[in-house]
């Protein structure tokens, strides 16, 4: 009998402010839900009030992990200290491997309207934390679509059971990252690796997931995060208004994690060294 991944934790998130005052909902990376190996943080910014986002994220450093920015509405301009610059549009993704160190900024490319998206932090293994920084960026047209009955999935990373493979490649934690749109009552099923960590972040509508020890499924609504348990099959069923969500999974690293603001290493000493290196202009 096929085991279906159950919902083991429903997280509404916590209001937070980051950058120069951008208001957001922190779904992962709080005292209530510090991390889900290898995921370190997940922020959802969603507002049509320019005062909530216009200040953006001025230049700031990163070392030791990857940032994944996926836009649902609005445009975000990225620029860094290594000469890279670009704009992330709705349906587009930037997968930045900060690794050994980078300083970058992310600023809204709009003065009004809805700005909505997610940024995910994914840990790097010890062996890759100090490698050179790199990027995988793809425009909306570059993301392949897996159309099924009642469901449409845009596959950013990983490969589906139907053979659709995302453009993001060569990531050690073997991620699966997809935006999924479900019609009312629509179902999306995918056989993700059973021991990979898996999360669901709902952008619109609601999605139903089975619960351990309960016959009744539970709904994850707009702006909420669902943490899934182990299982052979991931099954997502939309609520009465349909659903639009991110389904993300990756292989745990099972390594020690030491965090210090924008630096994520294996030891506190390495975090202190990152601070020294940044202050000395070595990023």
Rosetta blueprint (number, residue, H / E / L):
1 X L
2 X L
3 X L
4 X E
5 X L
6 X L
7 X E
8 X E
9 X E
10 X E
11 X E
12 X L
13 X L
14 X E
15 X E
16 X E
17 X E
18 X E
19 X L
20 X L
21 X L
22 X E
23 X E
24 X E
25 X E
26 X E
27 X E
28 X E
29 X L
30 X L
31 X L
32 X L
33 X L
34 X L
35 X L
36 X E
37 X L
38 X L
39 X E
40 X E
41 X E
42 X E
43 X E
44 X E
45 X E
46 X E
47 X E
48 X L
49 X L
50 X H
51 X H
52 X H
53 X L
54 X L
55 X L
56 X L
57 X E
58 X E
59 X E
60 X E
61 X E
62 X E
63 X E
64 X L
65 X E
66 X E
67 X E
68 X E
69 X E
70 X E
71 X E
72 X E
73 X E
74 X L
75 X L
76 X E
77 X E
78 X E
79 X E
80 X E
81 X L
82 X L
83 X L
84 X L
85 X E
86 X E
87 X E
88 X E
89 X L
90 X E
91 X L
92 X L
93 X E
94 X E
95 X E
96 X E
97 X E
98 X L
99 X L
100 X L
101 X L
102 X E
103 X E
104 X E
105 X E
106 X E
107 X E
108 X E
109 X L
110 X L
111 X L
112 X L
113 X L
114 X L
115 X E
116 X E
117 X E
118 X E
119 X E
120 X E
121 X E
122 X E
123 X E
124 X L
125 X L
126 X H
127 X H
128 X H
129 X L
130 X L
131 X L
132 X L
133 X L
134 X E
135 X E
136 X E
137 X E
138 X E
139 X L
140 X H
141 X H
142 X H
143 X L
144 X E
145 X E
146 X E
147 X E
148 X E
149 X L
150 X L
151 X E
152 X E
153 X E
154 X E
155 X E
156 X E
157 X E
158 X L
159 X E
160 X L
161 X L
162 X L
163 X L
164 X L
165 X E
166 X L
167 X L
168 X E
169 X L
170 X L
171 X L
172 X L
173 X L
174 X L
175 X L
176 X E
177 X E
178 X E
179 X E
180 X E
181 X E
182 X E
183 X L
184 X L
185 X L
186 X L
187 X E
188 X E
189 X E
190 X E
191 X L
192 X L
193 X L
194 X L
195 X L
196 X L
197 X E
198 X E
199 X E
200 X E
201 X E
202 X E
203 X E
204 X E
205 X E
206 X E
207 X E
208 X E
209 X E
210 X E
211 X E
212 X L
213 X L
214 X E
215 X E
216 X E
217 X E
218 X E
219 X E
220 X E
221 X E
222 X L
223 X L
224 X L
225 X E
226 X E
227 X E
228 X E
229 X L
230 X L
231 X L
232 X L
233 X E
234 X E
235 X E
236 X E
237 X E
238 X E
239 X E
240 X E
241 X E
242 X E
243 X E
244 X E
245 X E
246 X E
247 X E
248 X E
249 X E
250 X E
251 X L
252 X L
253 X L
254 X L
255 X L
256 X L
257 X L
258 X E
259 X E
260 X E
261 X L
262 X L
263 X E
264 X E
265 X E
266 X L
267 X L
268 X H
269 X H
270 X H
271 X H
272 X H
273 X H
274 X H
275 X H
276 X H
277 X H
278 X H
279 X H
280 X L
281 X L
282 X L
283 X L
